[in-house]
Amino acid sequence: MPPGLAEELSLEFVPFADLDPATSSFMCSIRVDDVDELYRRITAAGVVEKMVGFPRVHPVATQPSGLRIGNLIDIDGTQVNLIENTAP
């Protein structure tokens, strides 16, 4: 993660009362240079690694595409892909 990114980036997750998280299909992606550091910060903030429930994180893994990707699932079921930038 570039120096100072934590001070420059802020994500807000606001609950939507009428949304069923189990049926949400919303998704977005965040690309960073060090996905392991981002994942560490997310879990240090108290988001638990698990397969069900909201919020949760899924561990970073190398995908068949070669990209290293983890996932954050927010309180409304939105999937935030955590993608590591590839070397130029």
C-alpha positions as CSV (number, residue, x, y, z in Angstrom):
1,M,0.0,0.0,0.0
2,P,1.5,3.4,-0.9
3,P,2.6,5.6,2.0
4,G,-0.3,7.7,3.3
5,L,-3.0,5.7,1.6
6,A,-4.8,5.1,4.9
7,E,-5.1,8.9,5.3
8,E,-6.3,9.3,1.7
9,L,-8.8,6.5,1.4
10,S,-12.0,6.1,3.4
11,L,-14.8,3.6,2.7
12,E,-18.2,4.0,4.3
13,F,-20.6,1.1,4.6
14,V,-24.1,2.3,5.5
15,P,-26.8,-0.3,6.2
16,F,-29.9,-0.2,4.0
17,A,-32.9,-1.4,6.1
18,D,-34.9,-2.9,3.2
19,L,-32.0,-4.9,1.7
20,D,-31.6,-8.7,2.4
21,P,-27.8,-9.3,2.5
22,A,-28.3,-12.9,1.4
23,T,-29.7,-11.8,-1.9
24,S,-27.5,-8.8,-2.6
25,S,-25.6,-8.8,-5.9
26,F,-23.8,-5.5,-5.5
27,M,-20.0,-5.6,-6.0
28,C,-17.0,-3.3,-6.4
29,S,-13.2,-3.6,-6.5
30,I,-10.3,-1.9,-4.8
31,R,-6.8,-2.3,-6.4
32,V,-3.8,-1.8,-4.2
33,D,0.0,-2.6,-4.4
34,D,-0.1,-4.7,-1.2
35,V,-3.3,-6.6,-0.7
36,D,-1.9,-8.5,2.3
37,E,-1.5,-5.2,4.2
38,L,-5.0,-4.1,3.2
39,Y,-6.4,-7.5,4.4
40,R,-4.4,-7.2,7.7
41,R,-5.8,-3.8,8.3
42,I,-9.4,-5.0,7.6
43,T,-9.0,-7.9,10.1
44,A,-7.3,-5.7,12.6
45,A,-10.3,-3.5,12.5
46,G,-12.4,-6.5,13.7
47,V,-13.8,-8.0,10.5
48,V,-13.7,-11.7,10.9
49,E,-12.6,-14.3,8.3
50,K,-15.6,-16.7,7.9
51,M,-17.7,-18.2,5.1
52,V,-21.2,-16.9,6.2
53,G,-22.5,-13.9,8.0
54,F,-22.1,-10.1,7.5
55,P,-19.6,-8.5,7.6
56,R,-16.8,-11.0,6.8
57,V,-13.6,-11.4,4.8
58,H,-12.4,-14.2,2.6
59,P,-8.6,-14.7,2.5
60,V,-6.3,-13.5,-0.2
61,A,-5.5,-16.2,-2.7
62,T,-3.9,-16.4,-6.2
63,Q,-6.7,-16.9,-8.7
64,P,-6.4,-18.9,-12.0
65,S,-6.0,-15.5,-13.7
66,G,-2.8,-15.0,-11.7
67,L,-4.3,-12.1,-9.7
68,R,-4.1,-12.2,-5.9
69,I,-7.6,-11.4,-4.7
70,G,-9.4,-11.4,-1.3
71,N,-13.0,-10.3,-0.5
72,L,-14.7,-8.1,2.0
73,I,-18.5,-8.7,2.3
74,D,-20.1,-5.7,4.0
75,I,-23.2,-5.6,6.3
76,D,-25.5,-5.4,3.3
77,G,-23.9,-8.3,1.4
78,T,-21.9,-6.1,-1.0
79,Q,-18.8,-7.9,-2.2
80,V,-15.7,-5.7,-2.3
81,N,-12.9,-7.4,-4.2
82,L,-9.5,-6.7,-2.8
83,I,-7.1,-7.0,-5.8
84,E,-3.4,-6.7,-5.8
85,N,-1.9,-4.6,-8.6
86,T,0.3,-6.6,-11.0
87,A,3.9,-5.6,-11.7
88,P,4.2,-3.6,-14.9
